[in-house]
Amino acid sequence: MGKALIIGCGGVASVTIHKCCQNSDVFEEICIASRTKSKCDALKEKLSGGKTKITTAQVDADDVNQLMIASDILILPSLFEGLPIVAVEAQATGLPTLLSDNISKEAKLVSSTEFLPIDNANRWSNRIISIINNKNNQRKSDLVALDKNGYNIISVSHFIQKILLG
C-alpha cells in the first residue's frame, strides 16, 4: 500500500523505522536514507526477515527541494531542535509536517503542522497512518501564513535593502 522514505538513521529515526515495520500493511516498502549509507545498511540487517521491504540509499542533503517533492509527509521526532529549517522548508512546500513536542513552537508556521509527544510512539504511528491513508490530502502551500510569519523573500529583501541603503 504505502512507501516511506525515512531520512536519518539515529536513535529516534531507528525507533520510527521499527514502528513502521510493525505496520507492514501500511508501510510495504521503506527506504532508509542517510549521508552515511553503512548505518542504513546495518539497520536494514537488524530488521530483515519481516514483511516490509527495506532498501537503503545515500542521500544528498543539499538537494532539499527534490526530497520534499518526493515525500508525502515530514516526520521530525526529535528530542530537541531550536528552529529546524527542514520543517520550515516542508511547510513551504505544503508537506504535512509532524514535529515532536520538544521542538520550539515557533516552528509551526501553518495550521496543518502538528506537535506530538515524543514518548508516545503509538500516537505517532497512528497519525502517520491516518495522513498516508487520507486520499483527500492535497498539498497546498499556505503562502499567507508563511508571509505572516516572516517567510517572504520579497518582504525580507526590501527590509534588508532599507538597512543597507539607510
C-alpha positions in Angstrom: 0.0 0.0 0.0 2.5 2.6 1.1 6.1 3.5 0.7 8.2 5.6 3.1 11.5 7.4 2.7 13.0 7.9 6.1 15.9 10.2 6.2 18.2 9.7 9.1 19.4 6.6 11.0 19.9 7.8 14.5 18.2 6.7 17.7 14.8 8.4 17.2 14.7 7.6 13.5 15.6 3.9 14.3 12.5 3.7 16.6 10.3 5.3 13.9 11.6 2.8 11.4 10.9 -0.2 13.8 7.4 1.1 14.3 6.8 1.4 10.6 8.0 -2.1 10.0 5.5 -3.3 12.7 2.8 -1.8 10.4 3.7 -3.6 7.2 0.1 -3.5 6.0 0.6 0.3 5.7 4.3 0.5 5.1 5.0 -2.2 2.5 8.3 -0.6 1.4 10.7 1.6 3.4 13.8 3.3 2.1 16.2 4.3 4.8 18.5 7.1 3.6 21.3 9.0 5.3 24.6 10.6 4.3 26.3 7.5 5.7 24.8 4.5 3.9 26.6 2.0 6.0 24.4 3.0 9.0 21.3 2.4 6.9 22.6 -1.0 5.8 23.3 -2.0 9.4 19.7 -1.1 10.5 18.3 -2.9 7.4 20.2 -6.1 8.5 18.6 -5.9 12.0 15.1 -5.6 10.5 15.4 -8.1 7.7 13.0 -11.0 7.7 9.8 -9.0 8.2 7.1 -8.3 5.7 8.2 -4.8 4.9 10.7 -4.5 2.0 13.6 -2.3 3.1 16.1 -0.6 0.8 18.8 1.8 1.7 20.3 4.9 0.0 22.8 7.6 0.5 21.1 11.0 0.3 22.3 14.3 -0.9 21.1 16.5 1.9 21.9 19.6 -0.2 19.0 18.8 -2.7 16.2 19.5 -0.2 13.7 20.6 -2.8 13.8 17.3 -4.6 13.5 15.4 -1.3 10.4 17.5 -0.4 8.8 16.9 -3.8 9.3 13.2 -3.5 7.8 13.0 0.0 4.3 12.6 1.4 5.0 13.7 5.0 7.8 15.1 7.1 8.2 13.4 10.4 10.6 15.0 12.9 10.5 13.1 16.2 13.4 15.0 17.7 14.5 15.2 21.3 15.5 18.8 20.8 15.5 21.3 18.0 15.5 25.1 18.1 14.0 26.1 14.8 14.5 23.2 12.4 14.9 24.7 9.0 13.8 21.4 7.4 10.4 21.9 9.0 10.2 25.4 7.5 11.1 24.1 4.1 8.5 21.3 4.4 5.7 23.7 5.4 6.6 26.0 2.5 6.1 23.1 0.0 2.7 22.2 1.6 4.1 18.9 3.0 2.1 17.6 6.0 4.5 18.0 9.0 4.6 16.2 12.3 7.0 17.6 14.9 7.8 16.4 18.4 6.5 18.5 21.2 10.2 19.1 22.2 10.6 21.3 19.2 10.2 25.1 19.6 6.6 26.1 19.0 7.8 28.9 16.7 8.4 26.1 14.1 4.7 25.9 13.4 4.1 28.3 10.5 1.0 26.8 9.0 -2.1 25.3 10.6 -1.6 21.8 9.2 1.6 21.3 11.2 1.2 19.2 14.3 3.1 18.6 17.5 3.1 15.1 19.0 4.5 13.8 22.3 8.0 12.3 21.8 7.3 9.5 24.2 4.1 8.2 22.5 5.2 6.0 19.6 1.6 4.7 19.1 0.3 8.2 18.6 3.0 8.9 16.1 2.3 5.8 14.1 -1.4 6.2 14.2 -1.2 9.8 13.0 1.3 8.9 10.2 -1.0 6.1 9.0 -4.0 8.5 9.1 -2.2 11.1 7.0 -1.0 8.5 4.5 -4.4 6.8 4.2 -6.1 10.2 3.6 -6.7 10.2 -0.1 -8.1 13.7 0.1 -4.8 15.0 1.3 -3.8 17.7 -1.2 -0.5 19.6 -0.8 -1.1 23.3 -0.7 1.3 25.9 0.4 -0.2 28.4 2.8 1.5 31.5 1.4 -0.5 33.9 3.6 0.6 32.1 6.8 4.2 31.9 5.6 4.2 35.6 4.8 2.6 36.5 8.2 5.4 34.6 9.9 8.1 36.5 8.0 8.9 33.9 5.3 8.6 36.0 2.2 11.7 36.6 0.1 10.3 39.9 -1.4 9.5 41.4 2.0 12.8 40.3 3.5 14.8 41.6 0.6 13.1 45.0 0.9 13.8 45.0 4.7 17.5 44.2 4.0 17.6 46.9 1.3 16.4 49.5 3.7 19.0 48.5 6.2 21.8 48.6 3.7 20.8 51.8 2.0 19.8 53.6 5.2 
